[in-house]
């Protein structure tokens, strides 16, 4: 449980930093690239929608940055 709380805290801190610093934050570009890749996958795969792919791609990229 402590790992989940720590992960959530780091994610919140990272998202807050990205919101404040915009493109200057080191995580912004990788997360946006992940969102783009997820959106393309969502558009190409019949069982995944574009918005779901976008969110999933951004989430995976963010997780890779904070783990």
Helices and strands as residue ranges (DSSP letters): H 2-21, G 22-24, H 28-44, H 50-66
